[in-house]
Amino acid sequence: MTPLSLTLTGFCGIRDGLGRDSITVDFERETGGAALVALTGRNGRGKSTILDNMTPYPTMPSRAGADGLGAFSYYDEVYLPENHKEFEWAMDGVRYRSHLVIRLNGKRRIEAYLHRRDGQGWSPVRLHNGTVSDGKMETYSRCVEGIAGSAATFFSTAFSAQQRRQLSSYRNGEIKSLLADLLRQDAVRERGERAAEVLKLLRAGLMAQRQQLQAQRLALATLAQERDALGNTSAKADLARQNRNVAAARLDAKRNALAALRAEETMVAATEARRAQLLAEREAAQIEHRQALDALEAELRREQAAFDEMAERHAQRAARRETHHVSLLAQRTTLLDAREQARHAQRAAIRLPLLQLITARREADLAGLQDALAERERAESALALAQSRQAGIEREAGQAALRAQELRQRFTLTAEVPCAGMALQTGCKLLADAHTAQALLPDAGAVVARLNEQHARLATEITALQHQSTGIEQLRQAERHAALKLTRSRQRLARHEHMAARLDALLRSSAMLAELEDRIASHTEHCGIERAEESREYDLQRSRLEQTNSRRKQAASPTETVARLDTLLAALPPAFDHGRVGLANQECEEAAARLQAAEQAHMAAMREMDRANELARQYDALALACQAHELRLQQLERRMEDWSLLAKALGNDGIIALAIDDAGPELSSLANQLLLACYGPRFSVSIKTQLATAKGELREGFDITVHDAHSNTFKSVAKMSGGERIWTNECLTRAMALYLAQTDDPRCATLFSDEADGAFDAQNKRRFMAMKREVLRIGGYAQEYFISHTPELTEMADAIINLENYAA
């Protein structure tokens, strides 16, 4: 695959890097057949966006991750309502054009077209299997892979994207799948996948069969449990038949007894008619007697109601009299209290002037104490301020004394310095400092004298203030005691003023007390007269009630007519008990019900016996089915073992692993040839597909071992330094590309690399460029497009595409 031209419209990387909505790069014109082509420009110019789209595969490897095979969406990389990628490329001398339309307006969708150039122009690509590029992404991807090869192989060997995974980080299954694709083991892997699919279906079928067998066994256990629960159904049927026969015999006996009772009932019908006549006459006599008794009862109730009404009326009058009497007594108690309070009010009115005089004197005493206390508190505050100033003057005087002492010490040096009296004394800094101290001595002394004078004045003032502030605590206690006495005096004065104000009202209550005593005496006399009259009415009504009650007791005894009828009834023979007929009839019904229950029990026992026979038949049939199912399961398990062995043989750990072992020396040889030609003889690599476990056993795996000729040691490529690991990884991937080019017709004539030299130093970067040319020479590749931010490597390229020239 060789890129010819690329047009991108609406891609975010082009807009952000170049400030343009669309860009077109003609690789034929820009490169002119150069082998190494560098894409240059500042960071963020869109170099990776262009390099990612220089392949027909519908992905951007640096954005997708997983070496270009991860999850990717064009919708995150475009911004216009309608965006385009138009890419022309050549493969085996045929010119192709990929056109992707990414729509964001309304419902998001992508249309992908692949056309082929022939003598009549552009026409949709059609594969040998009939797949046609019709605008769908699925058919487009199948057409591209059918022409340019597998995307996994391309991005693993020919395209080095940013943050590409190294071969040492691949898992065993991933690296073997990649190498199987590289070694054209597609048919073997496809058959292995089909075998694995068959094994998966067999396993699913086996699971279903096991579940079905488990269900059958559960059903078999349920049948056995239900059959055991039924027990001996034949014995139950015999017992039910015997119970039915006994119930039928009992029903016949009860029916015969009922017929005899009904015959006896017919014979005593005349006696029962005479008994009914006598009973009717007795009932009429009792009704007449009851009516007379009811009349007396009504009269007795009327008398009792009148008696109750009178008693209630008397009780209400007594309650009113008692209430009025209690009210009068309460008024007398109130007036007596008022007379007593009048004496206290007179005494309070007499003492009121004296209390007012005492309160005024105590107010004056409290005011004098408060003024004296305020004067003492002001003296105390002035004393604290003077003491604070005195402490400040003492600190300042101490500092001034120390300053004067220091100046005197410096002045004494005028006679002690060695240069005194010599020609050198004019330039002596120590002597000059001593003379300066002499000039400052009088000022220091004056400051000390002034501070001493201020200190003496403050001492005199402090002594006077201390004398003025003495006794302040005693004065405060006296002030609090005077305030407490004044409060008590004011409270006593308020109480006496209140009582004196009520004196007139209390004096009037004494006159009202005599009038109230007369009213109480008159009420007591009236109550005696009413009680005597109520007692006479009560005795008269009680006498009427007793007379009516006596007549009712006499009427309650039976009459002579009823006694005569009772004698005639006693002379008749005993009455026939019709209840015996009802009881016999009920016994017949119960016997019939028991017979019906016995018949139903017999039918249920027969059904249980039939159910037991059916369960036995179903159990035998299901047991045979379980045995047949177990045989089918054994056959299916044997077939699964065969297919499992076939899937493993056709999988990554079977024939593919053997093919990788066969190709391993060739891949190692190509990688070592690149290392020797570009890096020197220090490193050489070997590929291992079987690894030793901790027990010393071999297992399927994949590892790349590197031999260091300088230290004569072997180590895994995963344990090398970052730059050495990247170098070895690039050699291996390019060796895989060379192997692919040598074993089959080259499917891709162009290589791509995006900032793969970032971890190399300057010397190894130049070797890296030498390796690129060696890969092109050995593999017969036409070009390699690469991105590098190293100016030295860019200058070593055969052609440069500078994106700064495309900026808006």
Secondary structure, 3 states (H helix, E strand, C coil): CEEEEEEEECEHHHHHHHCCCEEEEEHHHHHCCCCEEEEECCCCCCHHHHHHCCCCCCCCHHHHCHHHCCCCCHHHCECCCEEEEEEEEEECCEEEEEEEEEECCCCCEEEEEEEEEECCEEEECECCCCCECCECHHHHHHHHHHHHCCHHHHHHHCEECCCCCCHHHCCHHHHHHHHHHHCCCHHHHHHHHHHHHHHHHHHHHHHHHHHHHHHHHHHHHHHHHHHHHHCCHHHHHHHHHHHHHHHHHHHHHHHHHHHHHHHHHHHCHHHHHHHHHHHHHHHHHHHHHHHHHHHHHHHHHHHHHHHHHHHHHHHHHHHHHHHHHHHHHHHHHHHHHHHHHHHHHHHHHHHHHHHHHHHHHHHHHHHHHHHHHHHHHHHHHHHHHHHHHHHHHHHHHHHHHHHHHHHHHHHHHHHCCCCCCCHHHHHCHHHHHHHHHHHHHHHHHHHHHHHHHHHHHHHHHHHHHHHHCCCHHHHHHHHHHHHHHHHHHHHHHHHHHHHHHCHHHHHHHHHHHHHHHHHHHHHHHHHHHHHHHHHHHHHHHHHHHHHHHHHHHHHCCCCHHHHHHHHHHHHCCCCCCHHHHHHHHHHHHHHHHHHHHHHHHHHHHHHHHHHHHHHHHHHHHHHHHHHHHHHHHHHHHHHHHHHHHHHHHCCCCCHHHHHHHHHHHHHHHHHHHHHHHHCCCCEEEEEEEEEECCCCCEEEEEEEEEEECCCCEEEEHHHCCHHHHHHHHHHHHHHHHHHHHHHCCCCCCEEEEECCCCCCCHHHHHHHHHHHHHHHHHHCCCEEEEECCCHHHHHCCCEEEEHHHHCC
